[in-house]
Amino acid sequence: MNLEHYILFWICIIGLCLGSFFNVVILRSLSDESIIFPPSKCPKCGNKLYWWHNIPLLSYAALRGKCYFCKEKISIQYPIIELLTMLSFGVSFLKFGVDWKTLFVIFWLSGFIIMTTTDLKAKLVDCNIAIAIGVTGVLYNFIHTGMDGFVSSILGLTAGAVILEVIARLGYVFAGTRAMGEADTYVAGALGAMFGIQNVLPVLLYGLIASMIFIVPMFLYNQYKNGNKLTCILSVLFILAGLVYCKLWMNYWMMGLLILLGILLSISILKNIKQEENRNYLPYVPALALGALYFIFFSVNF
Ligand SMILES: [Zn+2]
């Protein structure tokens, strides 16, 4: 085992343990959740857990995802967060090596893991985490490129927050309500602070593209849940026809079919909008987090 493997091993172990801790943080911020499993006792039977019930990943595997005493299911969130934190730590080290940059990235990814989970589970985001990411973002840029980095980071923070806030408030014009939550503004500001003014637009754009990964399936799910099966089927057909048209078979017949399906889909969506009561919730914080993730690991500008 050489030194790098040795450090990688311990960073992964620390990631697992911190992931376990993040589960507790997430649990606390969503304290009215019932299905999840507090680290000290089982929520169903109230039995106190043994020490070996709290080992990251291993306990979940050993108990086969069920309470040792009453066999109540343990939320899959536990091993997923532990694994995700471990992976983030390990991959950050492999990418940036023994460097303070690794520490900053690990800190930011940890924050995003917590915010993404609470947003997806309960539409709740602790803005203090975004503020902490923003402050360390400014610090990182100051260490990295001195005064220039500091100024770029502060400008980026302002621009990110302002852009998102403007988009959010446009919601009042079109729908009579904010288009996004307040947390999205804080997170966009944090992204600006991390990547600087010159990268604000690209990283927000990555976030927008990533949001499609969430928005399309959620839209379909909501349509299905509200009993709008026709919209659901038309959407799938429209996406398939679009893919066929772009990738294999670009002719007028296909284009005609695509347009026809598009018109039918639009009519079906417009008909449903009128009767829809609960507005669809779109998780932008996870999307922005994916944008940041992409930028950290795949952009030449970071
Ligand atoms: Zn139990």
py3Dmol code that shows the C-alpha trace and the ligand (Angstrom):
import py3Dmol

protein = """\
ATOM      1  CA  MET A   1       0.000   0.000   0.000  1.00  0.00           C
ATOM      2  CA  ASN A   2       1.614   3.278  -1.035  1.00  0.00           C
ATOM      3  CA  LEU A   3       1.029   6.579   0.733  1.00  0.00           C
ATOM      4  CA  GLU A   4      -1.680   7.790  -1.645  1.00  0.00           C
ATOM      5  CA  HIS A   5      -3.737   4.618  -1.198  1.00  0.00           C
ATOM      6  CA  TYR A   6      -3.266   4.883   2.536  1.00  0.00           C
ATOM      7  CA  ILE A   7      -4.589   8.474   2.614  1.00  0.00           C
ATOM      8  CA  LEU A   8      -7.422   7.557   0.210  1.00  0.00           C
ATOM      9  CA  PHE A   9      -8.444   4.711   2.511  1.00  0.00           C
ATOM     10  CA  TRP A  10      -8.656   6.981   5.545  1.00  0.00           C
ATOM     11  CA  ILE A  11     -10.425   9.753   3.641  1.00  0.00           C
ATOM     12  CA  CYS A  12     -13.076   7.215   2.610  1.00  0.00           C
ATOM     13  CA  ILE A  13     -13.445   6.042   6.220  1.00  0.00           C
ATOM     14  CA  ILE A  14     -13.827   9.658   7.390  1.00  0.00           C
ATOM     15  CA  GLY A  15     -16.369  10.168   4.574  1.00  0.00           C
ATOM     16  CA  LEU A  16     -18.394   7.177   5.782  1.00  0.00           C
ATOM     17  CA  CYS A  17     -18.416   8.412   9.384  1.00  0.00           C
ATOM     18  CA  LEU A  18     -19.294  11.988   8.425  1.00  0.00           C
ATOM     19  CA  GLY A  19     -22.001  10.623   6.098  1.00  0.00           C
ATOM     20  CA  SER A  20     -23.435   8.872   9.134  1.00  0.00           C
ATOM     21  CA  PHE A  21     -23.323  12.202  10.987  1.00  0.00           C
ATOM     22  CA  PHE A  22     -24.995  14.013   8.055  1.00  0.00           C
ATOM     23  CA  ASN A  23     -27.865  11.539   8.363  1.00  0.00           C
ATOM     24  CA  VAL A  24     -28.361  12.787  11.912  1.00  0.00           C
ATOM     25  CA  VAL A  25     -28.172  16.426  10.752  1.00  0.00           C
ATOM     26  CA  ILE A  26     -30.756  15.709   8.041  1.00  0.00           C
ATOM     27  CA  LEU A  27     -32.957  13.891  10.548  1.00  0.00           C
ATOM     28  CA  ARG A  28     -32.841  16.824  12.969  1.00  0.00           C
ATOM     29  CA  SER A  29     -33.827  19.314  10.304  1.00  0.00           C
ATOM     30  CA  LEU A  30     -36.795  17.118   9.355  1.00  0.00           C
ATOM     31  CA  SER A  31     -37.724  16.109  12.878  1.00  0.00           C
ATOM     32  CA  ASP A  32     -41.343  15.361  12.050  1.00  0.00           C
ATOM     33  CA  GLU A  33     -40.335  12.535   9.737  1.00  0.00           C
ATOM     34  CA  SER A  34     -41.611   9.206  10.967  1.00  0.00           C
ATOM     35  CA  ILE A  35     -40.193   6.399   8.841  1.00  0.00           C
ATOM     36  CA  ILE A  36     -36.564   7.192   9.454  1.00  0.00           C
ATOM     37  CA  PHE A  37     -34.368   5.615  12.003  1.00  0.00           C
ATOM     38  CA  PRO A  38     -32.755   7.753  14.713  1.00  0.00           C
ATOM     39  CA  PRO A  39     -29.283   6.590  15.624  1.00  0.00           C
ATOM     40  CA  SER A  40     -30.063   5.981  19.271  1.00  0.00           C
ATOM     41  CA  LYS A  41     -33.334   4.076  19.208  1.00  0.00           C
ATOM     42  CA  CYS A  42     -35.834   2.574  16.812  1.00  0.00           C
ATOM     43  CA  PRO A  43     -38.819   4.871  16.149  1.00  0.00           C
ATOM     44  CA  LYS A  44     -41.249   1.969  16.045  1.00  0.00           C
ATOM     45  CA  CYS A  45     -40.353  -0.263  18.961  1.00  0.00           C
ATOM     46  CA  GLY A  46     -38.270   2.281  20.942  1.00  0.00           C
ATOM     47  CA  ASN A  47     -35.518  -0.243  21.679  1.00  0.00           C
ATOM     48  CA  LYS A  48     -32.097   1.244  22.241  1.00  0.00           C
ATOM     49  CA  LEU A  49     -29.619   0.252  19.579  1.00  0.00           C
ATOM     50  CA  TYR A  50     -26.379  -1.589  20.233  1.00  0.00           C
ATOM     51  CA  TRP A  51     -23.117   0.075  19.202  1.00  0.00           C
ATOM     52  CA  TRP A  52     -22.794  -2.264  16.250  1.00  0.00           C
ATOM     53  CA  HIS A  53     -26.119  -1.042  14.853  1.00  0.00           C
ATOM     54  CA  ASN A  54     -24.517   2.340  14.122  1.00  0.00           C
ATOM     55  CA  ILE A  55     -21.585   1.333  11.922  1.00  0.00           C
ATOM     56  CA  PRO A  56     -21.907   3.065   8.529  1.00  0.00           C
ATOM     57  CA  LEU A  57     -23.024   0.757   5.682  1.00  0.00           C
ATOM     58  CA  LEU A  58     -22.037  -2.439   7.509  1.00  0.00           C
ATOM     59  CA  SER A  59     -24.889  -2.288  10.037  1.00  0.00           C
ATOM     60  CA  TYR A  60     -27.444  -1.686   7.314  1.00  0.00           C
ATOM     61  CA  ALA A  61     -26.078  -4.650   5.358  1.00  0.00           C
ATOM     62  CA  ALA A  62     -25.818  -6.896   8.407  1.00  0.00           C
ATOM     63  CA  LEU A  63     -29.368  -6.072   9.520  1.00  0.00           C
ATOM     64  CA  ARG A  64     -30.603  -6.376   5.903  1.00  0.00           C
ATOM     65  CA  GLY A  65     -32.249  -2.945   6.202  1.00  0.00           C
ATOM     66  CA  LYS A  66     -34.494  -3.918   9.131  1.00  0.00           C
ATOM     67  CA  CYS A  67     -34.607  -3.085  12.844  1.00  0.00           C
ATOM     68  CA  TYR A  68     -32.799  -5.754  14.891  1.00  0.00           C
ATOM     69  CA  PHE A  69     -35.684  -5.955  17.361  1.00  0.00           C
ATOM     70  CA  CYS A  70     -38.969  -5.372  15.556  1.00  0.00           C
ATOM     71  CA  LYS A  71     -37.888  -5.785  11.905  1.00  0.00           C
ATOM     72  CA  GLU A  72     -39.215  -2.311  10.953  1.00  0.00           C
ATOM     73  CA  LYS A  73     -37.635  -1.152   7.689  1.00  0.00           C
ATOM     74  CA  ILE A  74     -34.688   1.245   8.024  1.00  0.00           C
ATOM     75  CA  SER A  75     -34.752   4.082   5.476  1.00  0.00           C
ATOM     76  CA  ILE A  76     -32.518   3.456   2.458  1.00  0.00           C
ATOM     77  CA  GLN A  77     -31.463   7.103   2.897  1.00  0.00           C
ATOM     78  CA  TYR A  78     -28.925   6.009   5.555  1.00  0.00           C
ATOM     79  CA  PRO A  79     -26.618   3.856   3.442  1.00  0.00           C
ATOM     80  CA  ILE A  80     -27.125   6.119   0.384  1.00  0.00           C
ATOM     81  CA  ILE A  81     -25.913   9.264   2.214  1.00  0.00           C
ATOM     82  CA  GLU A  82     -23.009   7.337   3.757  1.00  0.00           C
ATOM     83  CA  LEU A  83     -21.968   5.965   0.379  1.00  0.00           C
ATOM     84  CA  LEU A  84     -22.426   9.293  -1.382  1.00  0.00           C
ATOM     85  CA  THR A  85     -20.329  11.150   1.211  1.00  0.00           C
ATOM     86  CA  MET A  86     -17.609   8.518   1.017  1.00  0.00           C
ATOM     87  CA  LEU A  87     -17.561   8.731  -2.788  1.00  0.00           C
ATOM     88  CA  SER A  88     -17.458  12.558  -2.762  1.00  0.00           C
ATOM     89  CA  PHE A  89     -14.508  12.533  -0.375  1.00  0.00           C
ATOM     90  CA  GLY A  90     -12.625   9.800  -2.242  1.00  0.00           C
ATOM     91  CA  VAL A  91     -13.188  11.276  -5.716  1.00  0.00           C
ATOM     92  CA  SER A  92     -12.222  14.787  -4.521  1.00  0.00           C
ATOM     93  CA  PHE A  93      -8.947  13.423  -3.158  1.00  0.00           C
ATOM     94  CA  LEU A  94      -8.230  11.473  -6.358  1.00  0.00           C
ATOM     95  CA  LYS A  95      -8.926  14.588  -8.442  1.00  0.00           C
ATOM     96  CA  PHE A  96      -7.130  17.261  -6.401  1.00  0.00           C
ATOM     97  CA  GLY A  97      -4.662  15.250  -4.308  1.00  0.00           C
ATOM     98  CA  VAL A  98      -2.997  16.453  -1.106  1.00  0.00           C
ATOM     99  CA  ASP A  99      -4.070  20.063  -1.414  1.00  0.00           C
ATOM    100  CA  TRP A 100      -6.178  22.563   0.500  1.00  0.00           C
ATOM    101  CA  LYS A 101      -8.418  22.635  -2.594  1.00  0.00           C
ATOM    102  CA  THR A 102      -9.520  19.096  -1.665  1.00  0.00           C
ATOM    103  CA  LEU A 103     -10.619  20.317   1.771  1.00  0.00           C
ATOM    104  CA  PHE A 104     -12.721  23.130   0.302  1.00  0.00           C
ATOM    105  CA  VAL A 105     -14.330  20.799  -2.251  1.00  0.00           C
ATOM    106  CA  ILE A 106     -15.088  18.215   0.439  1.00  0.00           C
ATOM    107  CA  PHE A 107     -16.692  20.897   2.602  1.00  0.00           C
ATOM    108  CA  TRP A 108     -18.839  22.202  -0.264  1.00  0.00           C
ATOM    109  CA  LEU A 109     -19.937  18.732  -1.409  1.00  0.00           C
ATOM    110  CA  SER A 110     -20.922  17.880   2.168  1.00  0.00           C
ATOM    111  CA  GLY A 111     -23.120  20.976   2.303  1.00  0.00           C
ATOM    112  CA  PHE A 112     -24.717  20.122  -1.021  1.00  0.00           C
ATOM    113  CA  ILE A 113     -25.420  16.541   0.069  1.00  0.00           C
ATOM    114  CA  ILE A 114     -27.306  17.770   3.150  1.00  0.00           C
ATOM    115  CA  MET A 115     -29.214  20.534   1.332  1.00  0.00           C
ATOM    116  CA  THR A 116     -30.125  18.263  -1.603  1.00  0.00           C
ATOM    117  CA  THR A 117     -31.476  15.553   0.685  1.00  0.00           C
ATOM    118  CA  THR A 118     -33.593  17.865   2.835  1.00  0.00           C
ATOM    119  CA  ASP A 119     -34.873  19.655  -0.284  1.00  0.00           C
ATOM    120  CA  LEU A 120     -35.875  16.412  -2.010  1.00  0.00           C
ATOM    121  CA  LYS A 121     -37.426  14.930   1.127  1.00  0.00           C
ATOM    122  CA  ALA A 122     -39.231  17.910   2.605  1.00  0.00           C
ATOM    123  CA  LYS A 123     -38.638  20.968   0.369  1.00  0.00           C
ATOM    124  CA  LEU A 124     -36.618  22.330   3.278  1.00  0.00           C
ATOM    125  CA  VAL A 125     -33.175  23.894   2.907  1.00  0.00           C
ATOM    126  CA  ASP A 126     -31.042  25.324   5.689  1.00  0.00           C
ATOM    127  CA  CYS A 127     -29.831  28.625   4.227  1.00  0.00           C
ATOM    128  CA  ASN A 128     -26.978  28.749   6.766  1.00  0.00           C
ATOM    129  CA  ILE A 129     -25.309  25.914   4.865  1.00  0.00           C
ATOM    130  CA  ALA A 130     -25.472  27.941   1.638  1.00  0.00           C
ATOM    131  CA  ILE A 131     -24.059  30.952   3.507  1.00  0.00           C
ATOM    132  CA  ALA A 132     -21.198  28.812   4.852  1.00  0.00           C
ATOM    133  CA  ILE A 133     -20.442  27.618   1.309  1.00  0.00           C
ATOM    134  CA  GLY A 134     -20.527  31.218   0.087  1.00  0.00           C
ATOM    135  CA  VAL A 135     -18.124  32.452   2.789  1.00  0.00           C
ATOM    136  CA  THR A 136     -15.667  29.586   2.198  1.00  0.00           C
ATOM    137  CA  GLY A 137     -16.024  30.219  -1.536  1.00  0.00           C
ATOM    138  CA  VAL A 138     -14.781  33.787  -1.066  1.00  0.00           C
ATOM    139  CA  LEU A 139     -11.987  32.525   1.199  1.00  0.00           C
ATOM    140  CA  TYR A 140     -10.974  29.863  -1.343  1.00  0.00           C
ATOM    141  CA  ASN A 141     -10.701  32.407  -4.158  1.00  0.00           C
ATOM    142  CA  PHE A 142      -8.756  34.807  -1.946  1.00  0.00           C
ATOM    143  CA  ILE A 143      -6.214  32.068  -1.108  1.00  0.00           C
ATOM    144  CA  HIS A 144      -6.143  30.860  -4.708  1.00  0.00           C
ATOM    145  CA  THR A 145      -5.680  34.143  -6.607  1.00  0.00           C
ATOM    146  CA  GLY A 146      -5.377  36.866  -3.996  1.00  0.00           C
ATOM    147  CA  MET A 147      -7.248  40.149  -4.320  1.00  0.00           C
ATOM    148  CA  ASP A 148      -8.399  39.432  -7.906  1.00  0.00           C
ATOM    149  CA  GLY A 149      -9.994  36.183  -6.760  1.00  0.00           C
ATOM    150  CA  PHE A 150     -11.569  37.913  -3.786  1.00  0.00           C
ATOM    151  CA  VAL A 151     -13.200  40.601  -5.946  1.00  0.00           C
ATOM    152  CA  SER A 152     -14.328  38.069  -8.585  1.00  0.00           C
ATOM    153  CA  SER A 153     -15.820  35.895  -5.867  1.00  0.00           C
ATOM    154  CA  ILE A 154     -17.747  38.754  -4.227  1.00  0.00           C
ATOM    155  CA  LEU A 155     -19.047  39.888  -7.627  1.00  0.00           C
ATOM    156  CA  GLY A 156     -19.951  36.282  -8.466  1.00  0.00           C
ATOM    157  CA  LEU A 157     -21.847  35.940  -5.194  1.00  0.00           C
ATOM    158  CA  THR A 158     -23.831  39.100  -5.907  1.00  0.00           C
ATOM    159  CA  ALA A 159     -24.515  38.194  -9.542  1.00  0.00           C
ATOM    160  CA  GLY A 160     -25.594  34.618  -8.739  1.00  0.00           C
ATOM    161  CA  ALA A 161     -28.006  35.749  -6.040  1.00  0.00           C
ATOM    162  CA  VAL A 162     -29.406  38.629  -8.117  1.00  0.00           C
ATOM    163  CA  ILE A 163     -29.940  36.480 -11.244  1.00  0.00           C
ATOM    164  CA  LEU A 164     -31.827  33.796  -9.319  1.00  0.00           C
ATOM    165  CA  GLU A 165     -33.844  36.353  -7.333  1.00  0.00           C
ATOM    166  CA  VAL A 166     -34.919  38.081 -10.551  1.00  0.00           C
ATOM    167  CA  ILE A 167     -35.983  34.734 -12.064  1.00  0.00           C
ATOM    168  CA  ALA A 168     -37.815  33.830  -8.852  1.00  0.00           C
ATOM    169  CA  ARG A 169     -39.698  37.152  -8.839  1.00  0.00           C
ATOM    170  CA  LEU A 170     -40.644  36.808 -12.509  1.00  0.00           C
ATOM    171  CA  GLY A 171     -42.959  34.142 -11.115  1.00  0.00           C
ATOM    172  CA  TYR A 172     -45.165  36.949  -9.728  1.00  0.00           C
ATOM    173  CA  VAL A 173     -45.643  38.249 -13.257  1.00  0.00           C
ATOM    174  CA  PHE A 174     -46.660  34.904 -14.747  1.00  0.00           C
ATOM    175  CA  ALA A 175     -48.152  32.901 -11.907  1.00  0.00           C
ATOM    176  CA  GLY A 176     -48.726  35.305  -9.012  1.00  0.00           C
ATOM    177  CA  THR A 177     -46.112  33.632  -6.821  1.00  0.00           C
ATOM    178  CA  ARG A 178     -42.347  33.158  -6.528  1.00  0.00           C
ATOM    179  CA  ALA A 179     -41.007  30.821  -9.214  1.00  0.00           C
ATOM    180  CA  MET A 180     -38.395  29.407  -6.810  1.00  0.00           C
ATOM    181  CA  GLY A 181     -37.777  29.274  -3.084  1.00  0.00           C
ATOM    182  CA  GLU A 182     -35.536  31.685  -1.186  1.00  0.00           C
ATOM    183  CA  ALA A 183     -32.974  28.957  -0.650  1.00  0.00           C
ATOM    184  CA  ASP A 184     -32.303  28.866  -4.396  1.00  0.00           C
ATOM    185  CA  THR A 185     -31.136  32.490  -4.223  1.00  0.00           C
ATOM    186  CA  TYR A 186     -28.708  31.679  -1.389  1.00  0.00           C
ATOM    187  CA  VAL A 187     -27.392  28.619  -3.225  1.00  0.00           C
ATOM    188  CA  ALA A 188     -26.907  30.550  -6.488  1.00  0.00           C
ATOM    189  CA  GLY A 189     -24.992  33.195  -4.521  1.00  0.00           C
ATOM    190  CA  ALA A 190     -22.833  30.445  -3.016  1.00  0.00           C
ATOM    191  CA  LEU A 191     -22.099  29.078  -6.506  1.00  0.00           C
ATOM    192  CA  GLY A 192     -21.073  32.567  -7.643  1.00  0.00           C
ATOM    193  CA  ALA A 193     -18.732  32.872  -4.657  1.00  0.00           C
ATOM    194  CA  MET A 194     -17.182  29.453  -5.367  1.00  0.00           C
ATOM    195  CA  PHE A 195     -16.553  29.928  -9.071  1.00  0.00           C
ATOM    196  CA  GLY A 196     -16.240  33.718  -9.477  1.00  0.00           C
ATOM    197  CA  ILE A 197     -18.012  36.270 -11.647  1.00  0.00           C
ATOM    198  CA  GLN A 198     -16.629  34.906 -14.942  1.00  0.00           C
ATOM    199  CA  ASN A 199     -18.227  31.491 -14.313  1.00  0.00           C
ATOM    200  CA  VAL A 200     -21.593  32.455 -12.835  1.00  0.00           C
ATOM    201  CA  LEU A 201     -23.575  32.115 -16.057  1.00  0.00           C
ATOM    202  CA  PRO A 202     -22.042  28.788 -17.196  1.00  0.00           C
ATOM    203  CA  VAL A 203     -22.552  27.165 -13.803  1.00  0.00           C
ATOM    204  CA  LEU A 204     -26.159  28.378 -13.518  1.00  0.00           C
ATOM    205  CA  LEU A 205     -26.705  27.064 -17.043  1.00  0.00           C
ATOM    206  CA  TYR A 206     -25.331  23.639 -16.064  1.00  0.00           C
ATOM    207  CA  GLY A 207     -27.769  23.742 -13.165  1.00  0.00           C
ATOM    208  CA  LEU A 208     -30.613  24.537 -15.539  1.00  0.00           C
ATOM    209  CA  ILE A 209     -29.700  21.624 -17.812  1.00  0.00           C
ATOM    210  CA  ALA A 210     -29.364  19.346 -14.789  1.00  0.00           C
ATOM    211  CA  SER A 211     -32.768  20.471 -13.543  1.00  0.00           C
ATOM    212  CA  MET A 212     -34.288  18.854 -16.648  1.00  0.00           C
ATOM    213  CA  ILE A 213     -33.116  15.498 -15.275  1.00  0.00           C
ATOM    214  CA  PHE A 214     -35.422  16.109 -12.303  1.00  0.00           C
ATOM    215  CA  ILE A 215     -38.131  18.159 -13.931  1.00  0.00           C
ATOM    216  CA  VAL A 216     -39.065  15.828 -16.805  1.00  0.00           C
ATOM    217  CA  PRO A 217     -39.552  12.677 -14.669  1.00  0.00           C
ATOM    218  CA  MET A 218     -41.301  14.701 -11.920  1.00  0.00           C
ATOM    219  CA  PHE A 219     -43.606  16.291 -14.452  1.00  0.00           C
ATOM    220  CA  LEU A 220     -44.497  12.847 -15.807  1.00  0.00           C
ATOM    221  CA  TYR A 221     -44.975  11.463 -12.311  1.00  0.00           C
ATOM    222  CA  ASN A 222     -47.256  14.348 -11.311  1.00  0.00           C
ATOM    223  CA  GLN A 223     -49.308  13.937 -14.467  1.00  0.00           C
ATOM    224  CA  TYR A 224     -49.617  10.219 -13.773  1.00  0.00           C
ATOM    225  CA  LYS A 225     -50.548  10.797 -10.121  1.00  0.00           C
ATOM    226  CA  ASN A 226     -53.209  13.356 -11.057  1.00  0.00           C
ATOM    227  CA  GLY A 227     -54.749  10.794 -13.377  1.00  0.00           C
ATOM    228  CA  ASN A 228     -53.649  12.569 -16.564  1.00  0.00           C
ATOM    229  CA  LYS A 229     -52.483   9.361 -18.198  1.00  0.00           C
ATOM    230  CA  LEU A 230     -53.043  10.776 -21.671  1.00  0.00           C
ATOM    231  CA  THR A 231     -50.544  13.618 -21.039  1.00  0.00           C
ATOM    232  CA  CYS A 232     -48.119  11.073 -19.675  1.00  0.00           C
ATOM    233  CA  ILE A 233     -48.371   8.802 -22.721  1.00  0.00           C
ATOM    234  CA  LEU A 234     -48.196  11.768 -25.134  1.00  0.00           C
ATOM    235  CA  SER A 235     -45.081  13.122 -23.355  1.00  0.00           C
ATOM    236  CA  VAL A 236     -43.294   9.794 -23.629  1.00  0.00           C
ATOM    237  CA  LEU A 237     -44.278   9.432 -27.307  1.00  0.00           C
ATOM    238  CA  PHE A 238     -43.169  13.022 -27.974  1.00  0.00           C
ATOM    239  CA  ILE A 239     -39.745  12.447 -26.351  1.00  0.00           C
ATOM    240  CA  LEU A 240     -39.296   9.128 -28.221  1.00  0.00           C
ATOM    241  CA  ALA A 241     -40.325  10.661 -31.553  1.00  0.00           C
ATOM    242  CA  GLY A 242     -37.946  13.576 -30.883  1.00  0.00           C
ATOM    243  CA  LEU A 243     -35.064  11.181 -30.230  1.00  0.00           C
ATOM    244  CA  VAL A 244     -35.861   9.100 -33.329  1.00  0.00           C
ATOM    245  CA  TYR A 245     -36.057  12.261 -35.424  1.00  0.00           C
ATOM    246  CA  CYS A 246     -32.752  13.688 -34.169  1.00  0.00           C
ATOM    247  CA  LYS A 247     -30.739  10.498 -33.988  1.00  0.00           C
ATOM    248  CA  LEU A 248     -31.883   8.181 -36.761  1.00  0.00           C
ATOM    249  CA  TRP A 249     -34.578   9.206 -39.085  1.00  0.00           C
ATOM    250  CA  MET A 250     -34.685  12.849 -40.055  1.00  0.00           C
ATOM    251  CA  ASN A 251     -37.450  13.122 -42.645  1.00  0.00           C
ATOM    252  CA  TYR A 252     -40.721  15.002 -43.236  1.00  0.00           C
ATOM    253  CA  TRP A 253     -42.911  12.127 -42.025  1.00  0.00           C
ATOM    254  CA  MET A 254     -41.121  12.020 -38.712  1.00  0.00           C
ATOM    255  CA  MET A 255     -41.206  15.813 -38.458  1.00  0.00           C
ATOM    256  CA  GLY A 256     -44.950  15.805 -39.155  1.00  0.00           C
ATOM    257  CA  LEU A 257     -45.513  13.174 -36.474  1.00  0.00           C
ATOM    258  CA  LEU A 258     -43.413  15.185 -34.026  1.00  0.00           C
ATOM    259  CA  ILE A 259     -45.408  18.361 -34.668  1.00  0.00           C
ATOM    260  CA  LEU A 260     -48.725  16.485 -34.369  1.00  0.00           C
ATOM    261  CA  LEU A 261     -47.657  14.913 -31.065  1.00  0.00           C
ATOM    262  CA  GLY A 262     -46.409  18.333 -29.864  1.00  0.00           C
ATOM    263  CA  ILE A 263     -49.795  19.943 -30.589  1.00  0.00           C
ATOM    264  CA  LEU A 264     -51.723  17.126 -28.895  1.00  0.00           C
ATOM    265  CA  LEU A 265     -49.398  17.282 -25.883  1.00  0.00           C
ATOM    266  CA  SER A 266     -49.782  21.060 -25.574  1.00  0.00           C
ATOM    267  CA  ILE A 267     -53.578  20.805 -25.684  1.00  0.00           C
ATOM    268  CA  SER A 268     -53.542  18.060 -23.098  1.00  0.00           C
ATOM    269  CA  ILE A 269     -51.212  20.030 -20.765  1.00  0.00           C
ATOM    270  CA  LEU A 270     -53.215  23.257 -21.147  1.00  0.00           C
ATOM    271  CA  LYS A 271     -56.421  21.384 -20.324  1.00  0.00           C
ATOM    272  CA  ASN A 272     -54.852  19.999 -17.168  1.00  0.00           C
ATOM    273  CA  ILE A 273     -53.351  23.268 -15.928  1.00  0.00           C
ATOM    274  CA  LYS A 274     -56.835  24.666 -15.326  1.00  0.00           C
ATOM    275  CA  GLN A 275     -57.836  21.829 -13.029  1.00  0.00           C
ATOM    276  CA  GLU A 276     -54.520  21.477 -11.235  1.00  0.00           C
ATOM    277  CA  GLU A 277     -54.682  22.623  -7.642  1.00  0.00           C
ATOM    278  CA  ASN A 278     -51.360  21.823  -6.043  1.00  0.00           C
ATOM    279  CA  ARG A 279     -48.591  23.410  -8.037  1.00  0.00           C
ATOM    280  CA  ASN A 280     -45.783  21.159  -9.101  1.00  0.00           C
ATOM    281  CA  TYR A 281     -42.723  21.498  -6.927  1.00  0.00           C
ATOM    282  CA  LEU A 282     -39.426  21.621  -8.776  1.00  0.00           C
ATOM    283  CA  PRO A 283     -36.250  20.876  -6.818  1.00  0.00           C
ATOM    284  CA  TYR A 284     -33.785  23.522  -7.976  1.00  0.00           C
ATOM    285  CA  VAL A 285     -31.282  23.116  -5.127  1.00  0.00           C
ATOM    286  CA  PRO A 286     -30.408  19.548  -6.236  1.00  0.00           C
ATOM    287  CA  ALA A 287     -30.159  20.833  -9.813  1.00  0.00           C
ATOM    288  CA  LEU A 288     -27.821  23.675  -8.796  1.00  0.00           C
ATOM    289  CA  ALA A 289     -25.802  21.154  -6.765  1.00  0.00           C
ATOM    290  CA  LEU A 290     -25.429  18.974  -9.876  1.00  0.00           C
ATOM    291  CA  GLY A 291     -24.327  22.055 -11.810  1.00  0.00           C
ATOM    292  CA  ALA A 292     -21.657  22.732  -9.172  1.00  0.00           C
ATOM    293  CA  LEU A 293     -20.579  19.089  -9.199  1.00  0.00           C
ATOM    294  CA  TYR A 294     -20.158  19.160 -12.947  1.00  0.00           C
ATOM    295  CA  PHE A 295     -18.210  22.400 -12.788  1.00  0.00           C
ATOM    296  CA  ILE A 296     -15.860  21.207 -10.035  1.00  0.00           C
ATOM    297  CA  PHE A 297     -14.921  17.929 -11.704  1.00  0.00           C
ATOM    298  CA  PHE A 298     -15.232  18.581 -15.441  1.00  0.00           C
ATOM    299  CA  SER A 299     -14.585  22.271 -16.072  1.00  0.00           C
ATOM    300  CA  VAL A 300     -11.134  23.522 -17.015  1.00  0.00           C
ATOM    301  CA  ASN A 301     -11.992  26.813 -15.301  1.00  0.00           C
ATOM    302  CA  PHE A 302     -11.903  25.364 -11.802  1.00  0.00           C
TER     303      PHE A 302
END
"""
ligand_1 = """\
1
ZN
Zn -37.584 -1.529 16.049
"""
view = py3Dmol.view(width=600, height=400)
view.addModel(protein, "pdb")
view.setStyle({"model": 0}, {"cartoon": {"style": "trace"}})
view.addModel(ligand_1, "xyz")
view.setStyle({"model": 1}, {"stick": {}})
view.zoomTo()
view.show()
